[in-house]
Amino acid sequence: MSSPIDHRQLADEMEIYFLNESVGAGLPNWLPHGVAIRDSLEAFVKDLEFKGGYQRVISPHLAKADLYQASGHLRAFKEDMYPPIQWPEDQSQYYLKPMNCPHHHMAFAALPRSYRDLPLRLAEYGQVYRFERSGSLKGLSRVRGLCQNDGHIYMPRSKSLDEVISVLELHERCYRALGLKGYRYRLSKHDPHQMQKFDGEVSLWQESEKILKEALDKLNLEYFEAEGEAAFYGPKIDVQMKMNSGIEESIASVQLDFNSGKKFNLQFINQDGKSEHPWIVHRAPLGSHERFVALLLEFYQGRLPGWLAPIQVHLIPVREEHIENARQLAQELRMQGVRAQVEMSQGSVSKKLLFSHRLRPFSYLVIGDKEIKEGVYNLQRSNMSELMGLQEMIFRLKELLKQP
């Protein structure tokens, strides 16, 4: 049995992204095939979030130091942030956004809130920047610029358990649909012997950790506990999965935050007509595009499910005179929502098929005299082939490529 291929080699062969010294270390540039995977993942999750009552927001890529001072990131996270930016005509310092959370808190604070508005579920695919040390950078799994599947739920303290359960159910739906296996949950708690690293009262840490534990137990999810692995503002549930390197990575997390509502003076009017600070769930079922695409490439060894595959049908013209017909067929397939691509390289069919194998399309068609004359195509995929006419093939592809 051959050794599993690292995502960096897979991505190179499949033309997913590239890194360039002129752009900067740890700043991946996504190529069209990589964007196709990203877009498919986004559409999938956005649909689930919409059905789950989430509303979408968009936040800027940078903000004043004041915002990250208030959140505590400048105190606890400054070494992992890019240095500040300052213009001569503006005395304020700005930082590239390391987290989406403070921006979402500002969205909550932008309008008056009542208990009737809660839970308020905000979501964003937000770009963030973190200055990972050069020695830790690795392909897509460790980068300095990343796009997160972020979301924050603002709720009364009494609704925390219900919302954590709902978020864990969303995680499970995502992972089942993606066919993922081998992940496990980690309950990341504070370290009572190093409270200087964690904000808030010990009693609130104990209460919030109890809520996360109860949510895991109610859903019968297997987990292990890790002291000292909590975020500085609250405990969390991390989703852990091993990469091909054997290193276990956190691919997603669910965090229960009892600190930020008070820090930012976020308020809603409760049922008694009094102001109250919300508790907040931070969640990112698919983590970042970068790490999650790396994980999927390694998990499937590049042979992604049809709905995620960058090339869903690869058309292989036998000779140059067949290229125009292949292009026309590819356009007909694209009009039906199928990602079709024509192989334009020179050489024999076997040589073109070898190159196609590197790209790992979901399926392929060889286009020659017979196919053009008869209008019957041999749709080939994973050691299977089906002969059919164009309309039947379109119907079949729509069936095979359906988003879960």
Secondary structure, DSSP 4 states (H G I P E B T S, - for coil): -PPPPPHHHHHHHHT-EE--TTT-TT--EE-HHHHHHHHHHHHHHHHHHHHTT-EE----SEEEHHHHHHHTHHHHSGGGSPPPB--TT----EEE-S-SHHHHHHHHHTS--BGGGPSEEEEEEEEEE----GGG-BTTTB-SEEEEEEEEEEE-GGGHHHHHHHHHHHHHHHHHHHT--S-EEEEEE--TT-GGGS-S-HHHHHHHHHHHHHHHHHTT--EEEEET-SBTTB-EEEEEEE-TTS-EEEEEEEEEESSHHHHTT--EE-TTS-EEPPEEEEE-TT-BHHHHHHHHHHHHTT---TTT-S-SEEEEESSGGGHHHHHHHHHHHHHTT--EEE----S-HHHHHHHHHHH--S-EEEE-HHHHHH-EEEEEETTEEEEEEHHHHHHHHHHHT---
